[in-house]
Amino acid sequence: ENMINKKDVSLRRDFLGAAGIVTTSILLPDQVLGSLNKLNKPVKIGVITDLHQDIMHDGPSRIKSFVDSMKVEKPDALMQLGDFAYPSKQNNIVTKAFEEAHPRTFHVLGNHEIDGGHSFDEVAKLWGMKGRYYTERLNGLDLVVLDGNEKPENHKKGYPSYIGDKQLEWLSDKLKSLKGPILIVSHQPLAGPSSIDNAKEVQGLISLYSDKVLMALNGHTHIDYLTKVGAVNYLHVNSASYKWVGGSFRNKSYLENIHSKFPWIEYTCPYRDSLFMTLTIDPKENRILVKGRDSEWVGKSPSQLGIASKPNLTDGKEICPKIRNRQIESTVSYTHLTLPTILLV
């Protein structure tokens, strides 16, 4: 425990002092610059996702690590992207820590929030959300928060991953009426691996307003991954806690007394330290900065367990105990400089 805490302090220092760390550079579409420049100053959001308090034994310490780091980062708001914790009294230790850490905190509904017996509407009410999906204005930035847990007509079993007609109509109206710039947020991905069932339909709608949509964020996949559809970037934010392996794979990563009390941990490859990030939207520099955090596996990695790699998802790259630093910038941001594709920030 003491060793982990010391390492956690060290990693938090690395997170907060990220100068000089190599950062992956991705282009921000030029057509969105007019909307981006409507911001009077940078907007910074602290983001954490997939804490899975009800699977992990150390959820409170992971959220504390996030909260402590955000006290130094001083973001304009905090956001959790779902699969956070059942809305039960015993989980107040993490939900209250999150909600009391900042005057502005935003929740997103994950698919596992209802495992404790609540409906999504009940979870939204207990967490003080405006609804299952909603909009918020944050220092000139329009947040559009979606609920990807709706059921298609042909849904048979498992957790649904879909945005229904009523919500699509609402989304279309908001994308049309909001002044922007817009940041779209959901638990399930709208593009890339494990995206919602009607992802192409939603992508098509979003692409109509790519002059206002800066990017889309999601959790759910427990990977560090960024993809682009048309002119819109879609960022998969890694879990705060682990990569799920399940099935026939087992990973005895902690002491036996922990596994006996928290049996689902055996189906995961945990991250030793809590992962989270800050997202800074900077109108002056015409760029979006992602400042992430590195950790390491507890026990074996998925590939060491014998899990085969999937296309574009490999150990050490997308499947990893880290959230990479990223710099998403305009092609006109540094027209006076000749820059490589990998930048230092």
N, C-alpha and C positions, 0 to 999 in steps of 0.2 A: 504493500500500500504506500509506504513512504517513498519507495523508489519510483513508483508511478507518479506520485504527486510532484516529486522533484523534476521528473522528465516533463510533466505537464507544464510546470512553471517555465522550463527552458523553451518548450515549444511555443508557449504563449508569447514569450519574448521574441521568438523568431517570427511569429505571426504579426506582431505589432511593429516590428522593425524590419520590414521586408525589403528595404533598399538594397539594390545590388543583386536581387534574385532574378534569374532568367525567367522571362515571361513570354508565353505564346501570344503572338499578335494575329488578330483576325480583323478583317475589314468591316467597318460600319458603313452601310450604304449611304452614298452621298445625298440621296433624295430625302433622308430623314433629318438632315442637318438643320433645315429650317425650323422643324418642330423642336429639335434638341436645343437650339439657340433661344427658345422661348424661356428657358430656365434662367433665373437671375444669378444663380450660384450653384455649385455642385450639390447633388443630393446623394447621401450615403445611407445604405440600408444594411443592417446586420441580418444575416440569413442562416438558419439552421433547419435541417429537415431529417425526417426518419430517425428520430431519437429512439423510438420503440421502447418506451419506459416499461412496458408490460412484458417485454422479453428480456431486456438487459437487467443485470443486478446493480449497475452503477449509473443509472439514469440521472439521479440527483447530482452526482459529481460532474457528469458530462454537461449538464445545463449550467452548473456553477462555473465551469471553465469558460463557457460561452459568455455568460453574464459578466464575469470578471474582465474578460478581454474587451467586451463592448463598453465597459466603463472607461477604458482608456481610448478606444476608437471614437467614442462619442458620435454614433450614427444619428440620423434624423428619425429613424424608426427601427423596430425589430420585427422580423417576420419568420414564422415557422411554416414549412411547406407540407405539413401533414404527417400521418403515422407518428404522432407525437406521444399521446397518452390517452387511455380511456378517461372520460370525464367523471372520474369517481373521487370520493373524498380522500382515499389513500394516495391518489396521484396529485393532490394539491401541492405537494412538495415540489413538483416540477412545473405545474401549470402556473401556480402563484409566483414562483421564482421568475418565470418568463414574463408574466404580465406586469409584475411590479418592478421589473428592471428598467422600464422606460415608459414615459408618458404615452407613447404611441406604439402599440403592438398589434400585429395583424396575424390572424390564423387562416390556414387553408385546410380544408377537409381531406384527409387521407382515407383510403379504403378500410384501414384497420381500426379506425376510431369507433366503429359500431360493434366491434367484437365483444365489448363489455355489455352489450344488451341495449344500447341506446339507438335511436334513429338518427339520421344525419341532421334532421331539423332540430332534434333535442340537443345534439352536440353543439350545433351552431348557437343555440340559445344559451346553453351553459357556458360557452366560451365568450359570450357577449358579441358575437358576430352580427353584422347587419342582415345576414341571410346566408344561405348555402353558397351563393355567388353574389358579388357586390363590387362596387367601385369606391375608391378613396382618392382624395387629392392630397398629395404630400409635397409641400413646398413647390408647387407648380407642376409636379409629375402626377399623371393619372395612372393609378393602379387599377387593373382590371383582374379581379380574382375569380377564377372559375371553379366549378364543381364537376369533376370528371367521373363521378360515381353513379351517373344515371344509367338506367337500363334500356337497351334497345329492344324492339319488339320481339326479336328472335333470340333473346338471351335465355340460355339454358341453365348454366351452373357457374359457380365461381364468382369472384368479385367482378361486378360490371365495370366497364371502362368506356365511357360514352358520354357525349354531350347531346342532350335531347333537343327537340325542335323548339320548345319554348325558350330554353336557355340560349339556343343559337339565334333566335329572333332578338332576344335581349342583347346578346353580344353584338349583333349587326347594328342595332340601334346605338349602342354605346360607342362602338368604333366610329360610327358616322358622326355622332354628336359631340364627343369629347374633343377638346382643343388639342390635347397632347402636349408634350410627348407622352406616349403610353408604354407602360411595362405590363405585360400579360403574365399572370402567375397561375399555376395549377399544380396539383399533386401529380397526377398522371401526365406523362409527356404528350405533347401535341405533335411531336415529330421525333424520329429516331427510334431506337429499340423500345419495345413494349408500349408503343404509343396507343392512344385511344382508338376504338374501333372505327370511328368516322374521322380519323386524323386528316385525310386528304380534303374532306369537305371543310373542316375547320381551317386548315392551312390556306385553302382557296379564299376563304372569307378574310382571313388576316392579311393575305397578300394584297387585297384591294386597298388596304390602308397602310401599306408599308412605308408611306411617307410620314406616318405618325407613330408607328410601332417601333420602339427601340430594339426590343428583343422579348423573348418569352423564357420564363424560368419554370423548372419543375423538379420534383423529387422522385420518389417511388422506385427508381431503377437501381439505386445504390452504386452508381458509377460516376466517374468524372468524364463527362462527354459533352462535346459541342458539335452541333450540326447546323447546316444552313439550308433552308428551302426558299428558293427564289431570293428575295432580298432580306429575309428575316432570319436572325440567329436564334437558335433554340438551345439553351444550356441546361443539361442535366446536373443538378447539384448532388454531390455524394452524401450518403447517410452520415449522421453523426456517430454511428455506432458499429456497423458491420456490413458484410456482404453475405446474403442468404445463400446457403448451398442446398439444404433440405434433401429430400429423396433418400437415397441409400448412403449418402455421405454423412460422416460424423466428424466432429472436431472437438476433442477434449482439450480446450484451450485454457481453462482455469482449474483451480483446485476442486477436488471432488465435492466438497461441501457446497460450493457455489453451483455446480451442475445439478446437485440433488435438489436444491431450492428453486433453481431457474432452469428447468429441463430443456426449454427451447433454445438456449444458447448453444447447445451441442450441434444445432443445425446451421450454425453461422461460422463465418471467419471474422472474428471481431477486430476492430481497430483499437490499439492500445489507448489512444487518446481521442478525445472528442474532436470531430471535424466540423468546421463551420467556415463562413466567409463574410467579407463585406463586399458590397456592390456599390461602386461610386460612379455616378453619372456626372461627367464634367463638361459643361457647355463651353467653357473657355478653351479647353484643349480638344474639343470635339471627339471625346472618347469615353469608353466605359471601362473601368478598372475592376477586376476581380482579384481580391487578395485572399488567398486560401490558407491552408494549413496542412502540414505533413505529419504523418504518424507512421506506424508499422503494424504488421499483423501480430495478433496474439496467437501463438501456435502456427499452424500451417496456413499457407495461402490456398486459394481454390485450385490452382494448378498443381500444387504439391499434394493435394488430396486426390488428384487424378481426374479433375473435371476438365473436359475438353474445351478449348477455346471456341468461341463463336466468331463469325465474320465481324471484323471491326471492334471486337470486344476481347481484349487479351490481358492476361496478367501483366502488371507492371505498367500498363498504359491506361486503358479505360477502367479496368478492374484493378483498383489500387487503394491503399489506405491514405489517400490524400485528396485535397481539392487544390488544383493547380492555380497559380497566378495567371491571369489572362488580361490582355490589353486589347480591347475591341475599339478600333479607331477608324476615322475617316481617311480616305485616300488623299484628302486635301489638308489633313492636320499638320503634316510635316513636309510640305512641298519644297521647302528650302533646304531639306536634308536628304541625303541618300542613306536609307536605313535597310538593314537586313530584315528577314522575316521574323527573326527572334530578337526581341528588344529587351533592354535592361530598364527597370523602373526603380 
